[in-house]
Amino acid sequence: MAKRKMSTFERLRSGKMNRKERKEWQQRLCAEDAGLEVVHPDAAGIDVGNASHFVAVPPDRDEPPVREFGSWTADLRRMAEWLKRCGIRTVAMQSTGVYWVALQEILEHEGFEVYLVNARGTKNLPGRKSDVQECQWLMKLHTYGLLRNSFHPPEQIRAVRTIWRQRDRLVKEAGREVQQMQKALTTMNVQLANAISDVSGLTGQAIIRAILQGERDPQQLAKLRDWRIAASEAEIAHSLEGNWREDVLFELQQVVDAYDFHQKQIAACDVQLQRYLSALPMRSGAAAVEPSPADVPSEKPKKRRQHKLQKNQPVFDLAAELQRTIVIGIDKDASPAIRRLAYARFHSNAPYQAECS
């Protein structure tokens, strides 16, 4: 694969130029006429902020060519109207926090081409510090085509990403609560975590909830053991002899309640996530291909073993949805390792490959 050629501004920022070349380009970019080819004649630059945004247009479009607009929705609409009156077609702005999101949505809705650029690629040359100079600098770089637009997924994918990130936060919160359960038990010298591998499993949760309901007899608690647990009832009962402290039991109850709440939230995210994924268009080439006679095995295929869902995996068939919409080459009947790969691929917000018609 051919290596992408760096732009002039990227070479300037990355230090690929020698001192003489850097000095020459800095002088050209800071000059009124940089002597470069104008790529976007109808360009504007926006310095994005929390309370207000500074917008710069070419000097011949309005007086003054730089204006400040508030962050209210009405102010953003006034900004779009002013840019239209100035004959602006494309706008460049930095991806500052989440302050750019509402601004980009309004500008795109009004028909502007929005360049969302990485702040590392637009750092000012020495001496440019104010918000006014920042938006003018962005406008100049964009006018000469020295900025590269960042990848921004379609609205449908953004909705999926929002729910998925929320779900990821909830899973992490639930994981911390499991650790807190184990800590509370250990504080009371209840060594359940040394007898079973996971206190968030069926056996661990049944025992913890029975303890919170008032059961203290280790033998009765050990009878809640699931048959698949390797430890015997006697071993589990031996681990459940502890010091029952009222304050720690209260803490444990609070943690279990929070864990249950986050599990309900995760289930709600799964419902919403499945609804958004089912609304995505099928990617090109996703239809099943009939195998040729040479591909058909002569022997009767073995019955596939049914694998249960991994912990924290969505309740619906995520791999099948990825196969249908996003990830190319993932069979919905693939091995668990491939399915986990698809799960991780989607979790990493892989680029959207579906063709939206």
N, C-alpha and C positions, 0 to 999 in steps of 0.2 A: 504494500500500500504506500503510495507516494506521500512524503512528509508535507504537511501543510506549510505553505510559505508564510512567514511572519509579515505582518503589516509594518509600515514605517514606524508608526507610533509604538507598536509592540517591541520593535527592535530598540527604539529609543528608551523605553521603560525597562527593558530586560538587560541593558548594558552590552548589547551585541555590537554597538558602534564604538569607535575609538573616541578619544576626547575631542578631537577636531570636528568629527562628524556630529557628535552630540551638541556641541556648542552652536554649530551652523543650523541644525534643525530646531534647536530651542529658539534661536533668533528668528527663524522663519515663522514658527508657530506663534510667537508673541507679536510679530509684526502685523500691521493692518492688512497687508496683502502678503499672504504666505507664499505666493507663487506656486500653489498646488492646484490640481484639478478639482473643481467644485463638483461633488457627487450629489449632494442634496441641497439645491439652492433654496428650497422652502423649508429650512430646518429651524427648530427651536430647541433650547436647552432648559431643563428644569432642575433646580436644586431642591430636592425633596427634604422636607422637615416635618416635625411633629405638629407644631402650631400653624405653620405657614409654609408656602412654597414660593420660591423666586423663579421667575420665568423670563428668559431672554429671547428676543427675536432679532433678525437683522436690523441694523440701524435705520435703513430706509423704509421700514414697514410701519413704524409708529414712533411717536415722541411722548414719553421716553420709551426706549426699546426694552427696558427691564421693568417688570412690575412684580409686586408681591400680592399673593392671594392667600386667603385663609384656608383652613383645612375642612371647613364645613362643606357639605354637599352643594349648597347654593353657590359657594365661592368657587368650587371646582367647575360648576356649570358656567359661571361667568368667565372663568379662565378659558374654557373651550370656545365660548363665543368670541372672546378677544382674539384667540389664535386663528379662528376662521376669518375674522375681519382683517387680520394681518396676512392672510394668504398662506398660512402654514399648512404643510401636508404631513410632515414627519417630525417626531419629537424624541429627544434623547433624555433619559433620566437614570439615576443610579438606583440600584435595588437596596434602599436604605430601610432596614427592619421590615415592617409590614406597612409602613406609611405610604408606600407606592401603590398598594393593591387597589384601593378605591380610585385613586387618580388614574391608573391605567385602564380600569374598567370603563370609566366615564369617557376618557379620550378615545378608546377603541370603539365605544358605542357611537361616538360622534364622527367616526370615520377617519381618525388620524392613525398613521402608522407609528407605533410606539416602539422605540428601541430601549429595552431594559438592559443596562450595561453593568458589569461588575465594577465596583468602586476601585479595585486594585488596578484596573486598566485605564482609569481616568484620573489618577492622582495628578494634582497640579504640579507644574514646574515651580521652582522657588519663587516666592514673592506673591503668590495668588492664595489669599486666605479668606476673603469675605464671601458671603453668600451671593452677592451680585457678581463678583468675578468668577465664582464657581459656575453659575448657570451660563455666563457668557463663554466660559472655557468649554463647557459641554457642547454648546451650540457650535463653536468653531470647529471642534474635533469632529462633530457629526456632519457638518457642512462639507468637510473634506474627506468624508468616508473613512475616518480613522478609528471608528468604534465598531465593535462586533456585538451583534444582538445576542442576548442570552436565550436559551431554550425555554419556551413557555408552553406547557401542554394545553390542549383544548379544555374547554369548560367542563366537559363530562369527566375527563381524567382528573381535573383539579378537585371535583367533588369527591371522587373516589379517594384521592390522596388525603383530603382533609379528614375523612372518616377513618382512614387507615392510620394516620398519625395519631388521632385521638385514641383509637383502639390500642396502639402501641404504648401510649402513656398509661392507659388503664392497666394493661398487662404488667408493666413495670411497677405500678403502685401495688397491684395484687401480690407481686413477687416480694416486695418489701414487707407486706403484711404477713406473708408466710414466715419470713425470717423473724418477724416480731413475735409470732406465735411460738416459734421454737425457742426464742430468747426467754419468753415468759415461763415456759415449761421448765427450761433449764434453771431459771432463777429459783423455782420451787423444788429443784432437784428431781424433777420428773424427766427421766432419761428416755422418753419415747423416741426421740430422733436417733438414738443409738440402737434401737431395736428394729425400727422400720426405716426405709430409705427416704420416704417423703411424707411429711405430716399433712400435706395438702391432699393426699389421696383418700380413698374411701375409708380405709381403716383409721388413718390419722384424724380425719375430720369427724368420724363417728365417735371416737374416743374423746376428742376435745369437746365436742358439743354435749356429750354425756356428763363430762366433768362440770361444764358450766350449768347443767341442769341439776347438779347436786350429787351425782354419783361419785363416791370416793373409794369403793371396794375395788382393789386391783383385779380380783378374780372376775367380777362382773364386767369390768371394763375390758378385760382381755377377751371376753366372749364376743366382743364386737369385731374381732379380727376377721378380715376377709380371707377366704380359703387360699388365695393366691400368695399371701404373705409368707415369706420363707421362715420368719421367726415363729416359734411355737407360742401357744397361749401362756405357758409357764414363763417363757422369757419376756414376753410383753408384760405380764402381770408383775414380774420382778422389777421392770423398768418404771412401773407406775406407782412405786412407793416414794412419796415425796412429802414436802412440807407445804400444806395448803394455806397459803397466805391470802387474806381477803383482798388486800390492795392489788396484788398481782392478778388474782382472779378477775377483779374488776377491769384491769388493763387488758387481760386476755379477751374478755367479753367485748370490749370496745374494738379491739383489733378484728375479731371474728365478724362483728357487725359491719365494719368497714370493708372487709374482704367480701362478704355477701353482696354489699352494695356495688362494689366494683365488678363482681361477676355478672350482676344484672345489667350493668352498663355495657360490659363487653358483649353480652348477648344482644342488647339493643343495637350496638354497632354492627354486629354480624347481619342483622336483619336489614339495616340500612345499606350496608356494603353490598349485600346480595342484590338488593333492588337497583342500586346504581350500576353494578356490573352487568346485570341482565339487560339494562337499557343500552349498553355499548354496542356499536355495530360490529358485525362479524368481520374480521380482517380478511383481506384478499388471500385466497388459497387455503382457507380454513376448512373447506369441505373435505370430507373423507374421500380418499382415492382408492378405487377398486384395485386390489393386488393382482398382479399377473400370475398365471399358472405356475411359473417358476418360483414365485415367492410363497406359494401355499405349501406348508409343511406336509409331508406324506403321513406322518404319525398324527394320532389324535392329540391335540394340545392338552397339556395338563391344566387342571382346574386351578385358577389363580386363588391364592390364599387371601382372604379378606383381612386387611390390616385396620386396626382401630385408629382413630384420629390421635395425632400427637397432642400433648397438652398445649393449650393456648392456641391451637389451630382452629380456624373458623369451622362452624358446624356444616357449612355447605361445601361442595366440591370446588375448592379454589383452583386446583390444577386444571380442571375442565374449563373453567371460565378463562383462565390464562391462555389455554390452548385455542379457545374460540376467538379471543379478542386481541391478545397482546403478544404473548411469548410464542415464538415460532419453534416448532419441533418438540414440544412437550406433549407426550401422549397421556391422556387422562387415565389410562390403565397402566402407567409406568410404575416402576418399582418405588418403594418408599423413599429411597435416596433421591431419585429424580423428582418426586413430588415435593420433598423438602427443598430441593434446589429451586423449583418453581415458586415455592412459598417465599424463599429468601430473595429471589429475583424480583418478585412483586413488592416485597417489603422494602427493597432498596430504591423504589421509585424509578424503575428502568424506563428508558424513553419509550414513548407511545409509538407503536408500529402499525396500528390499525388505520385503514383508509376510511375517512369519514366522507360519505357522499352527501 
